[in-house]
Amino acid sequence: MAPESVYHFQEVLEADPRNTVQMAEQCEKVLNADSPFFLYFCTDDPHRGYPFKPERWDLPNSFGNKEEGYAGVETKVYDPKDVIVPEFLPDTKQSREEIAQYYQSISRIDQGFGKLMSMLKEAGKWDNTIVIYISDNGMAFPGAKTTVYEPGIQLPCIIKDPFSKLVGGENDAMISWVDLAPSILDMVGITYNIEDFHGKSFKNVVEKGETEGWNQIFASHTFHEITMYYPMRVVRFNNYKLIWNIASRIEYPFASDLWASSTWQGVYRSKSEYYGNRKMKDYLYRPEFELYDLSVDPWEVDNLATKRKCHDILASMKYKLKAFQRETNDPWIIMWDHDSSMQGTGVNL
């Protein structure tokens, strides 16, 4: 969260954000404090590491990994031939090498988080501390991070709640990170005005396994870097998902680190027809609307938006998306009619 002057913490703990064990050790004072605490443990792993553009195009990014490793952290190395390549990525030498580096970076998180949990137990706080483990975006590969496809927005959420009777359960309720603040306040018994929050509390999902009313979710993307401006809006209802590519008439722009990745460059330079299970031309030039039935098409390759049999569901999903944009004062709502005449007029929508 940045800048700190805006998203203000009472105290910022200093440590190497790639050395997750060192980060955990810096938390000792917080864990042993007598007063209740909120600890935000945010690593740089597994982001891509500098330099984003390698000396040779086919060299894998380091993902922060170093030959000499990090003090107190066991370096875990993975063989590219053993990694699992998800369907949205190309199964190439470059892709496998980068995934292996990615796994190594994730292993540092495992160790640092494991250290933090051990310290929590040693401090005697294990049985009265709620732990929420999440990611803020999909893996840093083209087709995931900076996209609104499932690999970009379907993220892990693991919750340890000592006050819940549910243990080891899984839940398919559709929650969003905008739900985190009201959920945390609700879970620790702090009263708040529901109207002050965009999201809603998922306390009953965690404590009782409830799913009713959690079958719809919205997502958006506007830009990642100033040179990667490509607004997209999304609604998912049950298994249907609609993506509105508002800037569909231009080529899909790249975050600089993803463009320079050997995974992308290997496919781009070889002029391959496919990138993973999607045609290159479909990845770079997207239609205005993409509609998918995730129950039969989890990798989002069969666009139903132009199929007559899906006309009614398309219209229904458009209605849901537009209503949400109106509710949240989304300025891009004016583009439903492709009417740019109102831009800059200050019209209250």
Solvent accessible surface area in square Angstrom, and as a share of the most:
residue,aa,sasa,rsa
1,M,135,0.60
2,A,78,0.61
3,P,78,0.49
4,E,65,0.29
5,S,96,0.62
6,V,101,0.58
7,Y,108,0.41
8,H,136,0.61
9,F,64,0.27
10,Q,189,0.84
11,E,95,0.43
12,V,81,0.47
13,L,55,0.27
14,E,132,0.59
15,A,35,0.27
16,D,56,0.29
17,P,52,0.33
18,R,32,0.12
19,N,6,0.03
20,T,0,0.00
21,V,17,0.10
22,Q,70,0.31
23,M,23,0.10
24,A,0,0.00
25,E,87,0.39
26,Q,85,0.38
27,C,4,0.03
28,E,101,0.45
29,K,134,0.57
30,V,27,0.16
31,L,4,0.02
32,N,83,0.43
33,A,34,0.27
34,D,154,0.80
35,S,70,0.45
36,P,135,0.85
37,F,66,0.28
38,F,131,0.55
39,L,48,0.24
40,Y,100,0.38
41,F,44,0.18
42,C,70,0.42
43,T,18,0.11
44,D,58,0.30
45,D,5,0.02
46,P,37,0.23
47,H,72,0.32
48,R,9,0.03
49,G,5,0.05
50,Y,184,0.70
51,P,101,0.64
52,F,59,0.25
53,K,161,0.68
54,P,28,0.18
55,E,180,0.81
56,R,137,0.50
57,W,88,0.31
58,D,33,0.17
59,L,66,0.33
60,P,40,0.25
61,N,10,0.05
62,S,39,0.25
63,F,0,0.00
64,G,10,0.10
65,N,18,0.09
66,K,82,0.35
67,E,182,0.82
68,E,135,0.61
69,G,11,0.11
70,Y,26,0.10
71,A,87,0.67
72,G,69,0.67
73,V,17,0.09
74,E,108,0.48
75,T,63,0.37
76,K,80,0.34
77,V,117,0.67
78,Y,79,0.30
79,D,65,0.34
80,P,45,0.29
81,K,150,0.64
82,D,97,0.50
83,V,8,0.05
84,I,134,0.68
85,V,28,0.16
86,P,32,0.20
87,E,99,0.44
88,F,19,0.08
89,L,5,0.03
90,P,10,0.06
91,D,94,0.49
92,T,44,0.26
93,K,134,0.57
94,Q,30,0.13
95,S,0,0.00
96,R,57,0.21
97,E,34,0.15
98,E,1,0.00
99,I,1,0.01
100,A,6,0.05
101,Q,50,0.22
102,Y,27,0.10
103,Y,61,0.23
104,Q,17,0.07
105,S,0,0.00
106,I,54,0.27
107,S,6,0.04
108,R,10,0.04
109,I,21,0.11
110,D,86,0.45
111,Q,43,0.19
112,G,0,0.00
113,F,50,0.21
114,G,35,0.34
115,K,76,0.32
116,L,9,0.04
117,M,28,0.12
118,S,51,0.33
119,M,20,0.09
120,L,3,0.02
121,K,110,0.47
122,E,144,0.65
123,A,22,0.17
124,G,61,0.59
125,K,41,0.17
126,W,80,0.28
127,D,113,0.59
128,N,92,0.47
129,T,22,0.13
130,I,39,0.20
131,V,20,0.12
132,I,45,0.23
133,Y,64,0.24
134,I,61,0.31
135,S,35,0.22
136,D,104,0.54
137,N,40,0.21
138,G,9,0.08
139,M,36,0.16
140,A,4,0.03
141,F,0,0.00
142,P,1,0.00
143,G,6,0.06
144,A,0,0.00
145,K,17,0.07
146,T,16,0.09
147,T,6,0.03
148,V,3,0.02
149,Y,5,0.02
150,E,18,0.08
151,P,26,0.16
152,G,6,0.06
153,I,59,0.30
154,Q,127,0.56
155,L,42,0.21
156,P,60,0.38
157,C,44,0.26
158,I,115,0.58
159,I,44,0.22
160,K,50,0.21
161,D,15,0.08
162,P,49,0.31
163,F,123,0.51
164,S,15,0.10
165,K,194,0.82
166,L,85,0.42
167,V,139,0.80
168,G,83,0.79
169,G,64,0.62
170,E,176,0.79
171,N,64,0.33
172,D,121,0.63
173,A,16,0.13
174,M,32,0.14
175,I,36,0.18
176,S,29,0.19
177,W,69,0.24
178,V,68,0.39
179,D,9,0.05
180,L,30,0.15
181,A,48,0.37
182,P,1,0.01
183,S,0,0.00
184,I,48,0.24
185,L,45,0.22
186,D,46,0.24
187,M,19,0.09
188,V,82,0.47
189,G,64,0.62
190,I,93,0.47
191,T,132,0.77
192,Y,63,0.24
193,N,83,0.42
194,I,122,0.62
195,E,149,0.67
196,D,105,0.55
197,F,63,0.26
198,H,119,0.53
199,G,8,0.08
200,K,98,0.41
201,S,28,0.18
202,F,1,0.01
203,K,55,0.23
204,N,64,0.33
205,V,14,0.08
206,V,24,0.14
207,E,42,0.19
208,K,132,0.56
209,G,29,0.28
210,E,77,0.35
211,T,63,0.37
212,E,165,0.74
213,G,50,0.48
214,W,27,0.09
215,N,57,0.29
216,Q,67,0.30
217,I,39,0.20
218,F,44,0.18
219,A,26,0.20
220,S,72,0.47
221,H,24,0.11
222,T,41,0.24
223,F,101,0.42
224,H,80,0.36
225,E,54,0.24
226,I,139,0.71
227,T,109,0.63
228,M,0,0.00
229,Y,96,0.36
230,Y,0,0.00
231,P,1,0.01
232,M,0,0.00
233,R,24,0.09
234,V,2,0.01
235,V,0,0.00
236,R,45,0.17
237,F,58,0.24
238,N,69,0.35
239,N,65,0.33
240,Y,65,0.25
241,K,1,0.00
242,L,0,0.00
243,I,1,0.01
244,W,1,0.00
245,N,0,0.00
246,I,11,0.06
247,A,21,0.16
248,S,21,0.14
249,R,181,0.66
250,I,90,0.46
251,E,80,0.36
252,Y,4,0.01
253,P,27,0.17
254,F,29,0.12
255,A,1,0.00
256,S,61,0.39
257,D,12,0.06
258,L,3,0.01
259,W,92,0.32
260,A,13,0.10
261,S,3,0.02
262,S,1,0.01
263,T,0,0.00
264,W,0,0.00
265,Q,14,0.06
266,G,12,0.11
267,V,4,0.03
268,Y,97,0.37
269,R,132,0.48
270,S,72,0.46
271,K,178,0.76
272,S,45,0.29
273,E,109,0.49
274,Y,100,0.38
275,Y,2,0.01
276,G,22,0.21
277,N,43,0.22
278,R,28,0.10
279,K,64,0.27
280,M,20,0.09
281,K,123,0.52
282,D,58,0.30
283,Y,5,0.02
284,L,20,0.10
285,Y,122,0.47
286,R,7,0.02
287,P,59,0.37
288,E,56,0.25
289,F,30,0.12
290,E,5,0.02
291,L,0,0.00
292,Y,5,0.02
293,D,25,0.13
294,L,17,0.09
295,S,68,0.44
296,V,120,0.69
297,D,15,0.08
298,P,75,0.47
299,W,78,0.27
300,E,1,0.00
301,V,77,0.44
302,D,62,0.32
303,N,37,0.19
304,L,19,0.10
305,A,15,0.12
306,T,123,0.72
307,K,76,0.32
308,R,223,0.81
309,K,169,0.72
310,C,10,0.06
311,H,119,0.53
312,D,113,0.59
313,I,42,0.21
314,L,21,0.10
315,A,51,0.39
316,S,47,0.30
317,M,0,0.00
318,K,57,0.24
319,Y,164,0.62
320,K,49,0.21
321,L,2,0.01
322,K,67,0.28
323,A,39,0.30
324,F,44,0.18
325,Q,2,0.01
326,R,134,0.49
327,E,133,0.60
328,T,52,0.30
329,N,118,0.60
330,D,15,0.08
331,P,96,0.60
332,W,52,0.18
333,I,20,0.10
334,I,30,0.15
335,M,20,0.09
336,W,39,0.14
337,D,117,0.61
338,H,89,0.40
339,D,52,0.27
340,S,68,0.44
341,S,86,0.55
342,M,64,0.29
343,Q,95,0.42
344,G,88,0.84
345,T,79,0.46
346,G,77,0.74
347,V,80,0.46
348,N,145,0.74
349,L,100,0.50
